[in-house]
Amino acid sequence: MEKKERNIFFTLITLFLIFYFIPFHSKKYQNAVIEAVLMLQEYVREHTLTCLIPALFIAGGISSFVSQASVIKYFGRGAKKIVSYSVASVSGTILAVCSCTILPLFAGIYARGAGIGPATAFVYSGPAINVLAIVLTARILGWQLGLARAIGAISFAIIIGLIMELLFGKEDAKRVNNIPSVSINEKERPLYKDILFFAMLVGILIFATWAKPNRFGTIFSFIYSIKWWLVLLSFIGLIVIVFKWYEKGERIAWLSETWEYSKQIIPLLFIGVLVAGFLLGRPNSGNGIIPKEIVENLVGGNSFGANFFASVVGAFMYFATLTEVPILQGLLGAGMGKGPALALLLSGPALSLPNMLVIRSVIGTKKTVAYVVLVVIMSTFAGIIFGNL
Protein backbone atom coordinates (compact mmCIF):
# COMPACT_ATOMS: atom_id res chain seq x y z
CA MET A 1 0.00 0.00 0.00
CA GLU A 2 1.40 3.37 -1.02
CA LYS A 3 2.06 6.06 1.58
CA LYS A 4 -0.82 8.23 0.34
CA GLU A 5 -3.24 5.33 0.53
CA ARG A 6 -2.01 4.40 4.01
CA ASN A 7 -2.58 7.97 5.20
CA ILE A 8 -6.13 7.94 3.83
CA PHE A 9 -6.78 4.55 5.46
CA PHE A 10 -5.52 5.61 8.91
CA THR A 11 -7.40 8.92 8.67
CA LEU A 12 -10.64 7.08 8.01
CA ILE A 13 -9.95 4.66 10.90
CA THR A 14 -9.19 7.57 13.25
CA LEU A 15 -12.38 9.41 12.30
CA PHE A 16 -14.41 6.21 12.77
CA LEU A 17 -12.97 5.63 16.25
CA ILE A 18 -13.53 9.26 17.27
CA PHE A 19 -17.17 9.34 16.25
CA TYR A 20 -17.85 5.83 17.55
CA PHE A 21 -16.35 6.06 21.03
CA ILE A 22 -16.37 9.72 22.15
CA PRO A 23 -19.59 10.36 24.12
CA PHE A 24 -20.65 13.56 22.43
CA HIS A 25 -24.00 13.36 24.23
CA SER A 26 -22.11 14.31 27.41
CA LYS A 27 -22.36 18.00 28.30
CA LYS A 28 -18.62 18.09 28.98
CA TYR A 29 -17.74 16.85 25.51
CA GLN A 30 -20.30 19.12 23.90
CA ASN A 31 -18.71 22.11 25.63
CA ALA A 32 -15.25 20.98 24.49
CA VAL A 33 -16.45 20.68 20.88
CA ILE A 34 -18.05 24.14 21.02
CA GLU A 35 -14.85 25.47 22.58
CA ALA A 36 -12.79 24.03 19.72
CA VAL A 37 -15.03 25.68 17.12
CA LEU A 38 -15.02 29.00 18.98
CA MET A 39 -11.23 28.91 19.28
CA LEU A 40 -10.89 28.31 15.54
CA GLN A 41 -13.35 31.13 14.85
CA GLU A 42 -11.36 33.43 17.15
CA TYR A 43 -8.14 32.50 15.36
CA VAL A 44 -9.69 33.08 11.93
CA ARG A 45 -11.19 36.44 12.91
CA GLU A 46 -8.28 37.86 14.89
CA HIS A 47 -5.16 36.35 13.36
CA THR A 48 -5.66 35.03 9.84
CA LEU A 49 -6.00 38.33 7.98
CA THR A 50 -3.63 40.37 10.16
CA CYS A 51 -0.98 37.75 10.99
CA LEU A 52 -1.07 34.63 8.86
CA ILE A 53 -1.80 36.11 5.42
CA PRO A 54 0.99 38.75 5.59
CA ALA A 55 3.38 36.05 6.83
CA LEU A 56 2.46 33.81 3.90
CA PHE A 57 3.17 36.64 1.45
CA ILE A 58 6.53 37.24 3.15
CA ALA A 59 7.34 33.53 2.82
CA GLY A 60 6.38 33.62 -0.86
CA GLY A 61 8.62 36.65 -1.30
CA ILE A 62 11.53 34.85 0.36
CA SER A 63 11.15 31.91 -2.04
CA SER A 64 10.77 34.16 -5.08
CA PHE A 65 13.06 37.13 -4.53
CA VAL A 66 15.67 36.16 -1.94
CA SER A 67 18.49 34.38 -3.67
CA GLN A 68 19.56 31.00 -2.42
CA ALA A 69 23.06 32.39 -2.07
CA SER A 70 21.85 35.05 0.39
CA VAL A 71 20.04 32.51 2.58
CA ILE A 72 23.04 30.20 2.59
CA LYS A 73 25.34 33.15 3.35
CA TYR A 74 23.54 33.93 6.62
CA PHE A 75 21.76 30.68 7.54
CA GLY A 76 23.55 27.94 5.62
CA ARG A 77 25.73 25.28 7.22
CA GLY A 78 28.84 26.98 5.87
CA ALA A 79 27.99 30.37 7.36
CA LYS A 80 29.87 31.63 10.39
CA LYS A 81 27.98 30.43 13.44
CA ILE A 82 28.32 33.74 15.21
CA VAL A 83 26.56 35.42 12.27
CA SER A 84 23.84 32.85 11.56
CA TYR A 85 22.85 32.24 15.17
CA SER A 86 23.05 35.91 16.12
CA VAL A 87 20.68 36.84 13.29
CA ALA A 88 18.35 33.89 13.95
CA SER A 89 18.21 34.29 17.72
CA VAL A 90 17.12 37.94 17.71
CA SER A 91 14.80 37.79 14.70
CA GLY A 92 11.74 38.00 16.94
CA THR A 93 12.61 41.55 17.99
CA ILE A 94 11.17 42.87 14.71
CA LEU A 95 8.35 40.34 14.29
CA ALA A 96 5.36 40.52 16.63
CA VAL A 97 4.22 37.03 15.66
CA CYS A 98 2.82 33.94 17.35
CA SER A 99 3.99 30.34 17.08
CA CYS A 100 1.81 29.82 13.98
CA THR A 101 2.55 33.03 12.10
CA ILE A 102 6.29 32.34 12.13
CA LEU A 103 5.81 29.05 10.27
CA PRO A 104 5.57 30.34 6.68
CA LEU A 105 8.76 32.35 7.20
CA PHE A 106 10.49 29.29 8.66
CA ALA A 107 9.35 27.13 5.74
CA GLY A 108 10.57 29.78 3.32
CA ILE A 109 14.15 30.04 4.57
CA TYR A 110 14.36 26.26 5.10
CA ALA A 111 13.31 25.60 1.50
CA ARG A 112 15.96 28.06 0.27
CA GLY A 113 18.79 26.21 1.96
CA ALA A 114 18.97 27.38 5.58
CA GLY A 115 20.68 24.83 7.82
CA ILE A 116 18.64 22.93 10.39
CA GLY A 117 20.41 24.72 13.26
CA PRO A 118 19.82 28.35 12.25
CA ALA A 119 16.33 27.47 10.93
CA THR A 120 15.19 26.00 14.25
CA ALA A 121 16.82 28.90 16.13
CA PHE A 122 14.76 31.21 13.92
CA VAL A 123 11.45 29.36 14.37
CA TYR A 124 11.93 29.37 18.16
CA SER A 125 13.07 32.98 18.50
CA GLY A 126 10.44 34.47 16.19
CA PRO A 127 7.52 34.27 18.63
CA ALA A 128 9.63 33.99 21.81
CA ILE A 129 11.53 37.29 21.61
CA ASN A 130 8.70 39.65 20.83
CA VAL A 131 9.89 42.95 22.35
CA LEU A 132 6.38 44.10 23.18
CA ALA A 133 5.61 40.79 24.94
CA ILE A 134 8.79 40.94 27.01
CA VAL A 135 8.10 44.55 28.04
CA LEU A 136 4.52 43.59 28.92
CA THR A 137 5.81 40.64 30.96
CA ALA A 138 8.17 42.89 32.91
CA ARG A 139 5.53 45.58 33.56
CA ILE A 140 2.71 43.23 34.62
CA LEU A 141 4.45 40.13 35.99
CA GLY A 142 7.61 41.79 37.34
CA TRP A 143 10.95 42.82 35.91
CA GLN A 144 12.61 39.63 37.17
CA LEU A 145 10.31 37.43 35.11
CA GLY A 146 10.61 39.74 32.11
CA LEU A 147 14.40 39.71 32.25
CA ALA A 148 14.51 35.93 32.75
CA ARG A 149 12.21 35.48 29.76
CA ALA A 150 14.40 37.65 27.51
CA ILE A 151 17.66 35.95 28.54
CA GLY A 152 16.11 32.48 28.36
CA ALA A 153 14.54 32.99 24.95
CA ILE A 154 17.72 34.27 23.27
CA SER A 155 19.97 31.63 24.85
CA PHE A 156 17.43 28.86 24.12
CA ALA A 157 17.31 29.78 20.44
CA ILE A 158 21.09 29.50 20.14
CA ILE A 159 21.46 26.33 22.23
CA ILE A 160 18.56 24.52 20.55
CA GLY A 161 19.88 25.43 17.12
CA LEU A 162 23.38 24.19 17.94
CA ILE A 163 22.07 20.90 19.35
CA MET A 164 19.81 20.35 16.34
CA GLU A 165 22.77 20.93 14.05
CA LEU A 166 24.87 18.52 16.12
CA LEU A 167 22.16 15.83 15.92
CA PHE A 168 21.10 16.24 12.30
CA GLY A 169 23.88 18.22 10.62
CA LYS A 170 25.17 15.42 8.40
CA GLU A 171 21.69 14.40 7.30
CA ASP A 172 20.77 18.02 6.67
CA ALA A 173 23.86 18.58 4.53
CA LYS A 174 22.48 16.09 1.98
CA ARG A 175 19.18 17.98 1.85
CA VAL A 176 20.91 21.32 1.27
CA ASN A 177 23.14 19.85 -1.44
CA ASN A 178 20.08 18.48 -3.25
CA ILE A 179 18.25 21.81 -3.37
CA PRO A 180 18.45 23.06 -6.96
CA SER A 181 19.95 26.50 -7.38
CA VAL A 182 17.13 28.36 -9.10
CA SER A 183 16.41 32.07 -9.40
CA ILE A 184 13.58 33.66 -11.33
CA ASN A 185 15.57 36.89 -11.70
CA GLU A 186 17.28 37.14 -15.05
CA LYS A 187 19.09 40.29 -14.01
CA GLU A 188 20.35 41.40 -10.66
CA ARG A 189 18.07 43.90 -8.90
CA PRO A 190 19.56 46.50 -6.53
CA LEU A 191 19.44 45.20 -2.96
CA TYR A 192 17.60 48.24 -1.61
CA LYS A 193 14.57 47.43 -3.77
CA ASP A 194 14.15 43.98 -2.23
CA ILE A 195 14.78 45.44 1.24
CA LEU A 196 11.99 47.97 0.74
CA PHE A 197 9.68 45.26 -0.62
CA PHE A 198 10.11 43.17 2.54
CA ALA A 199 10.00 46.26 4.76
CA MET A 200 6.50 47.05 3.45
CA LEU A 201 5.35 43.46 4.10
CA VAL A 202 6.87 43.40 7.58
CA GLY A 203 5.31 46.80 8.26
CA ILE A 204 1.87 45.40 7.41
CA LEU A 205 2.49 42.41 9.69
CA ILE A 206 3.79 44.43 12.64
CA PHE A 207 1.28 47.28 12.61
CA ALA A 208 -1.76 45.10 11.85
CA THR A 209 -0.96 43.00 14.93
CA TRP A 210 -0.04 45.93 17.21
CA ALA A 211 -1.89 45.21 20.46
CA LYS A 212 -3.73 47.78 22.53
CA PRO A 213 -1.40 48.87 25.34
CA ASN A 214 -2.50 48.71 28.94
CA ARG A 215 0.23 50.41 30.95
CA PHE A 216 2.59 51.74 28.34
CA GLY A 217 3.87 55.21 27.63
CA THR A 218 2.68 57.54 24.93
CA ILE A 219 4.71 56.04 22.07
CA PHE A 220 2.94 52.66 22.24
CA SER A 221 -0.47 54.27 22.61
CA PHE A 222 0.22 56.67 19.74
CA ILE A 223 1.30 53.86 17.40
CA TYR A 224 -1.83 51.92 18.34
CA SER A 225 -4.04 54.93 17.60
CA ILE A 226 -2.68 55.21 14.04
CA LYS A 227 -1.95 51.53 13.40
CA TRP A 228 -4.40 51.17 10.48
CA TRP A 229 -3.03 54.28 8.80
CA LEU A 230 0.43 52.74 9.06
CA VAL A 231 -0.91 49.48 7.61
CA LEU A 232 -2.51 51.41 4.75
CA LEU A 233 0.71 53.31 4.02
CA SER A 234 2.70 50.05 4.05
CA PHE A 235 0.17 48.44 1.71
CA ILE A 236 0.24 51.36 -0.74
CA GLY A 237 4.04 51.32 -0.65
CA LEU A 238 4.01 47.57 -1.36
CA ILE A 239 1.69 47.97 -4.37
CA VAL A 240 3.81 50.78 -5.84
CA ILE A 241 7.04 48.79 -5.36
CA VAL A 242 5.64 45.56 -6.81
CA PHE A 243 4.29 47.19 -9.98
CA LYS A 244 7.18 49.63 -10.47
CA TRP A 245 10.19 47.39 -9.83
CA TYR A 246 8.99 43.83 -10.43
CA GLU A 247 8.05 42.26 -13.74
CA LYS A 248 4.79 40.43 -14.38
CA GLY A 249 6.47 37.02 -14.30
CA GLU A 250 8.02 37.80 -10.93
CA ARG A 251 4.69 38.91 -9.48
CA ILE A 252 3.04 35.72 -10.70
CA ALA A 253 5.85 33.62 -9.24
CA TRP A 254 5.47 35.42 -5.88
CA LEU A 255 1.73 34.74 -5.76
CA SER A 256 2.30 31.13 -6.83
CA GLU A 257 4.81 30.52 -4.04
CA THR A 258 2.46 32.16 -1.53
CA TRP A 259 -0.34 29.85 -2.64
CA GLU A 260 1.90 26.78 -2.27
CA TYR A 261 2.72 27.70 1.33
CA SER A 262 -0.96 28.42 2.00
CA LYS A 263 -1.99 24.94 0.84
CA GLN A 264 0.69 23.34 3.00
CA ILE A 265 0.23 25.34 6.19
CA ILE A 266 -3.34 26.59 6.59
CA PRO A 267 -5.13 23.18 6.79
CA LEU A 268 -2.69 21.88 9.41
CA LEU A 269 -2.97 25.06 11.44
CA PHE A 270 -6.75 24.96 11.50
CA ILE A 271 -6.78 21.28 12.50
CA GLY A 272 -4.26 21.97 15.25
CA VAL A 273 -6.24 24.92 16.61
CA LEU A 274 -9.39 22.77 16.72
CA VAL A 275 -7.62 19.99 18.63
CA ALA A 276 -5.95 22.43 21.05
CA GLY A 277 -9.30 24.10 21.71
CA PHE A 278 -10.96 20.73 22.34
CA LEU A 279 -8.27 19.64 24.82
CA LEU A 280 -7.50 22.87 26.68
CA GLY A 281 -10.15 25.35 25.64
CA ARG A 282 -9.67 29.00 24.88
CA PRO A 283 -7.46 31.04 27.23
CA ASN A 284 -9.35 31.83 30.46
CA SER A 285 -12.40 29.75 29.45
CA GLY A 286 -11.62 26.48 31.24
CA ASN A 287 -14.08 24.60 29.02
CA GLY A 288 -11.67 22.17 27.36
CA ILE A 289 -11.83 18.45 27.98
CA ILE A 290 -8.92 18.87 30.43
CA PRO A 291 -10.31 20.85 33.41
CA LYS A 292 -8.58 24.16 34.19
CA GLU A 293 -8.52 23.26 37.89
CA ILE A 294 -6.24 20.30 37.19
CA VAL A 295 -3.80 22.55 35.36
CA GLU A 296 -3.76 25.11 38.19
CA ASN A 297 -3.30 22.43 40.88
CA LEU A 298 -0.40 20.84 39.04
CA VAL A 299 1.71 23.98 38.57
CA GLY A 300 1.92 25.20 42.17
CA GLY A 301 5.30 25.27 43.91
CA ASN A 302 8.62 24.72 42.16
CA SER A 303 8.96 20.95 41.91
CA PHE A 304 10.29 19.19 38.83
CA GLY A 305 6.78 17.89 38.15
CA ALA A 306 5.23 21.38 38.31
CA ASN A 307 7.83 22.85 35.94
CA PHE A 308 7.65 19.90 33.58
CA PHE A 309 3.86 20.00 33.48
CA ALA A 310 3.89 23.76 32.82
CA SER A 311 6.36 23.22 29.97
CA VAL A 312 4.26 20.47 28.40
CA VAL A 313 0.98 22.39 28.72
CA GLY A 314 2.64 25.48 27.29
CA ALA A 315 4.07 23.46 24.41
CA PHE A 316 0.69 22.11 23.33
CA MET A 317 -1.53 25.11 24.11
CA TYR A 318 -1.95 27.84 21.50
CA PHE A 319 -1.16 31.39 22.64
CA ALA A 320 -2.00 34.31 20.40
CA THR A 321 0.55 37.12 20.50
CA LEU A 322 0.67 38.72 23.99
CA THR A 323 -2.17 36.58 25.41
CA GLU A 324 0.23 34.52 27.53
CA VAL A 325 0.77 37.47 29.90
CA PRO A 326 -2.82 37.93 31.15
CA ILE A 327 -3.24 34.14 31.27
CA LEU A 328 -0.17 33.82 33.49
CA GLN A 329 -1.32 36.75 35.59
CA GLY A 330 -4.44 34.76 36.41
CA LEU A 331 -2.53 31.53 37.04
CA LEU A 332 -0.03 33.28 39.33
CA GLY A 333 -2.93 34.70 41.26
CA ALA A 334 -4.34 31.18 41.59
CA GLY A 335 -1.12 29.91 43.16
CA MET A 336 1.17 29.10 40.25
CA GLY A 337 4.87 29.15 41.18
CA LYS A 338 7.25 31.61 39.53
CA GLY A 339 9.40 28.75 38.21
CA PRO A 340 6.53 27.06 36.32
CA ALA A 341 5.47 30.54 35.12
CA LEU A 342 8.84 31.02 33.41
CA ALA A 343 8.75 27.45 32.08
CA LEU A 344 5.40 28.14 30.45
CA LEU A 345 6.62 31.48 29.05
CA LEU A 346 9.62 29.80 27.42
CA SER A 347 7.72 26.89 25.90
CA GLY A 348 4.23 28.31 25.31
CA PRO A 349 4.65 31.23 22.88
CA ALA A 350 7.26 29.33 20.82
CA LEU A 351 5.30 26.07 20.49
CA SER A 352 1.74 24.90 20.05
CA LEU A 353 0.03 21.83 18.65
CA PRO A 354 -0.70 23.57 15.32
CA ASN A 355 2.92 24.74 15.24
CA MET A 356 4.19 21.16 15.72
CA LEU A 357 2.00 19.77 12.94
CA VAL A 358 3.33 22.27 10.42
CA ILE A 359 6.96 21.95 11.52
CA ARG A 360 6.64 18.17 11.08
CA SER A 361 5.44 18.69 7.51
CA VAL A 362 8.54 20.81 6.82
CA ILE A 363 11.40 18.98 8.57
CA GLY A 364 9.92 15.54 9.33
CA THR A 365 8.82 13.67 12.45
CA LYS A 366 12.22 12.83 13.90
CA LYS A 367 13.57 16.38 13.84
CA THR A 368 10.27 17.80 15.12
CA VAL A 369 10.21 15.43 18.10
CA ALA A 370 13.81 16.36 18.93
CA TYR A 371 13.01 20.07 18.70
CA VAL A 372 9.92 19.81 20.92
CA VAL A 373 11.72 17.67 23.51
CA LEU A 374 14.59 20.17 23.66
CA VAL A 375 12.20 23.08 24.24
CA VAL A 376 10.28 21.22 26.96
CA ILE A 377 13.39 19.96 28.80
CA MET A 378 15.20 23.29 28.70
CA SER A 379 12.08 25.19 29.79
CA THR A 380 11.64 22.77 32.70
CA PHE A 381 15.15 23.23 34.06
CA ALA A 382 15.10 26.99 33.45
CA GLY A 383 11.93 27.14 35.56
CA ILE A 384 13.53 25.11 38.33
CA ILE A 385 16.60 27.34 38.42
CA PHE A 386 14.55 30.56 38.33
CA GLY A 387 12.18 29.28 41.01
CA ASN A 388 15.09 28.64 43.38
CA LEU A 389 16.67 32.07 42.98
N, C-alpha and C positions, 0 to 999 in steps of 0.2 A: 504493500500500500504506500503510495507516494505521500510525502510530507503534507501537502495541501489537503489530501483526502483524510489523512489522520487527524489533522487539526479540525476539519469539519466534523468528523466522527466524534471526537472528544468534546467538541463544543455542544453537539446535540445531546450527548450523554449527560453533560454537566447541566444543561438547561432542563432536561427531563428530571434529574435528581432534585434540582432546586424546586421545581414546581410540584413535584410529587411529595417531598418530605417536609418542606418548610410550612409550618402551620399559619398560613396567612390569615386565617380566621381569628387568630389571637390579636387582641388589641395592641399588644406590644409590637408584634411584627408589622401590623398595619401602620403604626406610628413610625417605625423604622423605614418602611417603604416610602411613606409620605415625606419623611425627612430626607431621604436620598433624592427624591424628585425635586424637593424645594432647594436642596443644596446645589443640584445641577442647574436649576433655574437661576439661582443667585449667582452662580459662576458665569452663566451665559450672559446675564444682564449686566453684571458689574465688571467682568474681566475679559470677556471675549473680544468686544470691539475696541476697548481701550488698551488692553495688554497683549492678548494673544495675536490678534491680527497684525498690529504693527511689528511684533516680534517675528512673525512669519515672513513679512515683507523684508525685514532686515536679513533674515536667514537666506531668503531668495537672492537678495543683493550680494551677500557674501559669496554664494555659489556662482553668481553670474559675473560680478565685477571685481572681486578680490582675487588676485592671481594666486595660483597655487604656490608660487615661489614666495609670496609675501607671508602666507600662512605658515609655510615651512620655516621661513626665516625666524619667526617669533615663537611658534608653537611646535615646530617639528622636532624630531628626536635629535637632530644634529645641532639645534639651536643651543646657545649658551643657557645653562639652567638658571642662572641668576636673572637673565632677561625673560625667559619664557614663564618661569614661575612667579616672578615679580609682577609681570603684566597680568597673568591669569588670576593671581591671588587677590588683586585689588580691583578687578573688573567691576565688581558690584557697586563700587563707589559712584559710578555714573549711571547705573541701571537700577531703577526702583522696581524690580521685578520679583515675582514669586517663583516657587519651585517649578511651576509649569511653564511660565512665560519664558524662562531661560532656555527651555529645551530646543526650540527651533534654532537658536543661536549656537547652542552646543552641537546640534546635528550638522549645522552648516560648516563650522570650522573643522569638525571631525571628518566630514566628507572631503574636505579640501586638503587633508593631509596632516592635521594636527596630531601630535603624539598622544598616546593614551594618558600619560602623566599630566601634561599641561591642559588637556581637554577636560579631565575630571577635576582638576584644580579650578578650572573656569566654571564648570557646571555647579560646583559646590559654592564657590565664592559669589557667583552672580546674585542669588537671593539672600545669602548669609551676611554680606557686608554692605547692605543698604544703609547709607549714611543717615537718612531720615529715621530708619528703624532703630539704629543704635543710639541716636540722640534721644528719641522717644523713650527707649529703654532706660537710659540714664536719668531722664527727667522724672519719669513716673515710677520706675522700679528701683531707682538708686544708682548713683554714679559707679559704685563698685560692680554691680551687675552689668551696667553698660560697658564699662572698661573691660571686664572679663569677657563679655561677648565679642567685643572688637578684637581683642588679642587672640581669643580662641578661634574665631572664624578665619582670620588671616593665617595663623599658624596651621590650622587644620587643613586649609586648602593646599598649602605647600607640602605638608607631611603626607596627606592622602595621595596627592599627585605623585610624589616620589616613590611611595610604596607601590602604587599601581604600576608605575613604570618598571620598578624592580620585579614585580610579579609577572607582568605581561609584556615587557619591553621587546623581547625577541620575537614573540608572536605578532606583536603590533608592527614590527619592522617589515614583516612580509606584507601586511595589509597596505602600509604606506607605499612600499615599492611597487605594488600592483595597481595603485591609483593612476589612471592615465593622465598625462599632463595635457590638459585641454584648456584653451582660452577662447572665448567668443570674440575678443577684441582683435581686430586685424591690425590696428595701429595703437601705439601707446598713448593713453590719455594722461594729461597732467594730473599728478597725485591730488592736488588741491580740489579738483572737481569731484573725485570719488569721496574725499573727506567731507566735502559739503553735502554730498548726496546722503551719506550715512548720518551726518549731523542733523539733517532735517528729519530723518526717520527716528533717530534716537530722541530728538526733541519732541516729536509727537508722542512717543512712548512715555517719556518722563513726565511731561506736563499733563497728559491725559490721565495719568495715574496718580497725580499729586494729591495726597490726602489732606483733608481738612485738619488744620493744626488745632491742638487743644490748649497747650501752654507755651507756645512758641512766641518768639519776638515778631516784630513787624515784617521782616523780610519774608518769612514763611507764609504769613497771613496775606501779604501783598501778592506773592506769587500765586497763591490759591485763588485770590479774588480775580485774577486776570488769566487763569490757566487756560480757558478755552480760547481766548484771543491769541495766546502763545501757540496753542495747538493749530489754530487757523493759519497763523503766520508760517509755522513750520510746514504745514500742508501746502500752502501756496508756493513757498520756496521749493518744496520737493517737486511740484508739478512743473514749475519753470525750469528747474535743473534737468529733469528727465527729458523734457521735450526740446530743450535748447542744446544740451550736450550729448545726449544719447540717441543713437540711431534706432530706427523702428525694430530692426532685428534684435537689438540689445534689450529693448523694452519688452518684446515678446518673450525673450529668453528669461528675463527677470520674473515675469508673471508666471511662466511655465514652471520655473524652479519653486516659486512660492506655492503654487498649486500642488506640486509633488510633496512638499513638506506638510501641507495642510492635510492631504490624504493620509499621510503616514501618522501624523501626530494627533489630530483632532479626535478621531474615533476613540483612540486609547485614553486620551485625557477624559473624555466624557464618561467612558466606562469606569475609569478609576475614581472620578468624583462621585459617581453613583454608589459604588461599593464603599468608599470612605464615608459617605453620608449615611448609608445603611448601618455600618458598624459603629460609628462614633457620633453621628449626628452633626448638625451645624454647630459652630462655636457658640457656647453659652446656652444651647437648647437642651442638651441632656436627653434627647429622645432617640438616640441610636440604640442598636440592639445591645451594646455594652453600656450598662448604667453609668452615669457620670459619678455617682457616689463611690463606685468601685475604684474609678481612676483617682479620685481625690484621696481616698483612704490608703491607696497604695503608694502615694508619692510624698507622704509625710516623713519628716526626719531626714537623715543623710546616709542611710544604709546603702550597701551595694544594690540591693533589690529595688529600693526606691529610685535610685539614679538610673538603673538599667531599665526599669519600667517606664520612667519618664522619657528616656531616649527612644525606646521602642514605640511608645504611643506617639511621640513627636514625629518619628520617622514615617509612620503610616497615616497620620492625620494631615489633612490639607489645611494650610494656613494661607489665606489671601495676604497680600502685602500689608504689613503693619498690624494685622489682627492678632498676632501672637501676644502683643503687649497687653491689651485689655483682658485677654483670656488668662494670661499669667497673673495679672493683677487680682483677678477673682480667685484663682487657685491659691495664690499666696495668702489671701485673706481667709481661705478655707483651711489653712494649715499646711500648705505645701512648703517643703524645705527649700532653702536658697540653693543648695546643691542640685537637686532635681530640677529647679527652675532654670538654672544655667544649662543643664543637660538637655532639657527640652528646647531651649533657645538655639542650641548648637545643632540639634538634629532636625527640629521641626521645620523651620523656614526653608532649609536646604533640601529636604526630602518630603515625599508624600507618596501615597500609593499610585496616583496617576503619573507622577514623576518617574517612579520605578518602572512602570509598564513601558513608558516611552524610551527610557534609557536602555532597557533590555532590547528593544527593537533596533536600537542604534549600535550598541556594542556587544550584545549577546548576554546570555544568562549568567555565565561564569563570571565575567567581569562585573556585571551588575551586582551579583551577590557579594563579591569581594568589596565593592565600593560601599554598599549599604552596611555590611558588617563593620567595616572600618569606621564609618561615621558613627554607628551606634556604640561601638566599644570606646572610641576616643571621647565621645560625648559623656559616656558613663563615668569614665575616670576623671575627666575634667570637672564634672559635677562633684565627685567625691572630694577632689583636692580643694575646690572652691568652698565647699560646705564645711571643710575643716579649718579654713583660714580664720 
